[in-house]
Amino acid sequence: MTKTPLVEKKYLFIFILITTLFALWGFANDITNPMVAAFQTVMELSAAKASLVQFAFYGGYATMAIPAALFIRKHSYKSGILMGLALYAIGAFLFIPAAQFQQFSFFCISLYILTFGLAFLETTANPFILSLGSKENATRRLNLSQSFNPMGSLLGMSVASFIVLPQLLSDKRDAAGNIIFPALSEAEKADIRLHDLAIIRNPYVVIGLIVLAVLIVIACAKVPKTEAEPEKVNSTRQTLSNLWRNKLYREGVLTQMFYVAAQIMTWTFIIQYADNLGINKATAQTYNIIAMGLFLCGRFIATALMKYVNTSRLLAIFATGAALCAAGAILIVGKGGLYCLIGISAFMSLMFPTIYGIALENVDSQDASLGAAFLVEAIVGGAIMPPLQGMIIDKHEIFGHPAVNVSFILPLVCFLIVLCYGLRSYRIRSQSPITSN
């Protein structure tokens, strides 16, 4: 029996080219996560207000995912990719005036526009990768492409950890480990703020230039038409009706929202968790890098396991591991809890692309772009829940337990929801005549 290739030779070049986009938005996601802690110090904000960085970042996805899908349905996937890259670059370059004016709201607006571009890219790239080969291994193929997302994330985290955070003068501490910045005069604070915001600005300007270069390459490349981009599409009303009647898809969108919320909360507040143990931001960010390393390894391992284990069952197993680690982060005070928090990333590794692939498995190609848009819009979970977690952290202590530990009850609940979807999708797919591994 002939083995079905993961990517057909005729699609190999475009598969590689589109896969580079996954690294680009991974960089944006994970250089932004530690900026919450950076803005909290340099702009003297509460944890809840600083987490509005995430509200703006993931709110951009929620705002633009559906318009992106409608744009793609009217034009083409290539047009959607080019529009996404253009918006990404514009948002990155807006960090220049944001740093000059020293307004937190301006930074939030810049990130909001930047993620308009990411919404276009994710709405386009994910279903396009699914279509570049047979349906049986589509979810595994998406997991392979998504494996390059944490590579971009690792680069973003490394830039934050080794270039941005160590240079922030606002995070300097005295011999007792206390931050000096709040005790300084207003004039001294103004000078430090100008310096630190320029340091935060620079990586976004560099990535904006790189994005422009990628835009030029893709503009010159030939992008083949696949079944994911049919000549005709259903009416928007018919597509919405089809999607709503698809239980696997409908529940997948809801599950994706909770998963993304858990991911963003876990990575955003590792720094605050470590800070509660007296670890400075630059050092704490190295724990984020370790977590992302586990995430990257976990994704390659999960992609290999999908050859032998049903994807829904594997999702349920990984969700159980994530929930147990989250429980450890809540209950254990000290380094043990921090290690549990880092361990969550290994289990999160397969969740986003697997939920995505399972949800779109039985969605007709004529409905795929709008179906993908709702799955991307589900990223709004990353906008809604981090501020709630920030509010819990701001209480400092709850019933004698560190509030930052207690706050991870929110990711725990999210992982239990992912577990339920894994079990339910396994049952639904086992009753369907068409299922992938």
NORGICOR-V828368 format. One record per pair of residues at least 24 apart in sequence whose C-alpha atoms are under 7 Angstrom apart, sorted by the first residue. I is the first residue (numbers start at 1). J is the second residue. Records with the same first field share a line. If there is no record, write none. Layout:
BEGIN
I = J + J
END
This chain:
BEGIN
6 = 133 + 137 + 141
7 = 132 + 133
8 = 133
11 = 132
14 = 223
15 = 129
18 = 125
19 = 145
22 = 146 + 148 + 149
23 = 148 + 149 + 150 + 151 + 152 + 153
24 = 152
25 = 118
26 = 149 + 150 + 152 + 153
27 = 152 + 153 + 155 + 156
28 = 156
29 = 153
30 = 153 + 156 + 157
31 = 156 + 157 + 160
33 = 267 + 268
34 = 268
41 = 170 + 171
42 = 170 + 193
47 = 390 + 391 + 394
48 = 387 + 390 + 391
51 = 386 + 387 + 390
52 = 387
53 = 108
54 = 382 + 383
55 = 383 + 384
56 = 108 + 109 + 111 + 112 + 383
57 = 111 + 112 + 115
58 = 379 + 380 + 382 + 383
59 = 112 + 380 + 383
60 = 112 + 113 + 115 + 116
61 = 115 + 116 + 119 + 376 + 377 + 379 + 380
62 = 377 + 379 + 380
64 = 116 + 119
65 = 119 + 120 + 123 + 373 + 374 + 376 + 377
66 = 370 + 373 + 374
68 = 120 + 123
69 = 123 + 369 + 370 + 373
73 = 369
77 = 124
78 = 223
80 = 120 + 121 + 124
81 = 120 + 121 + 124
82 = 215
83 = 117
84 = 117 + 118 + 120 + 121
85 = 117 + 211 + 215
86 = 117
87 = 113 + 114 + 116 + 117
88 = 114 + 115 + 117 + 118
89 = 208 + 211 + 212
90 = 114
92 = 204 + 205 + 208
93 = 204 + 205 + 208
95 = 201 + 204
96 = 201
99 = 197 + 198 + 201
119 = 376
122 = 376
123 = 369 + 372 + 373 + 376
127 = 228 + 368 + 372
128 = 228
131 = 226 + 227 + 228
136 = 436 + 437
137 = 436
139 = 354 + 357
140 = 303 + 306
142 = 353
143 = 303 + 353
144 = 303
146 = 353
147 = 296 + 299 + 300
150 = 292 + 296
154 = 289 + 292
157 = 289
158 = 289
161 = 282 + 285 + 286
164 = 199 + 200
165 = 281 + 282
166 = 282
168 = 196
169 = 196
177 = 278
227 = 365
228 = 365 + 368
230 = 365 + 366
233 = 366 + 367
234 = 366 + 367
239 = 367
243 = 371
248 = 359 + 425
249 = 359 + 360
252 = 355 + 359
253 = 374 + 375 + 378
254 = 378
255 = 417 + 418 + 421
256 = 352 + 355 + 375 + 378
257 = 378 + 379 + 380 + 381
258 = 381 + 414
259 = 414 + 415 + 418
260 = 379 + 381 + 382
261 = 381 + 382 + 385
262 = 411 + 414
264 = 382
265 = 386 + 411
273 = 404
274 = 338
277 = 334
291 = 342 + 343 + 345
292 = 345
294 = 345 + 346
295 = 345 + 346 + 348 + 349
296 = 349
298 = 346 + 347 + 349
299 = 349 + 350
302 = 350
306 = 437
310 = 437
311 = 437
312 = 422 + 423 + 425 + 426
313 = 422 + 423 + 426
315 = 351 + 422
316 = 419 + 422 + 423
318 = 347 + 348
319 = 347 + 415 + 416 + 418 + 419
320 = 419
321 = 347
322 = 347 + 348 + 415
323 = 412 + 415 + 416
326 = 408 + 411 + 412
327 = 412
329 = 405
330 = 405 + 406 + 408 + 409
END
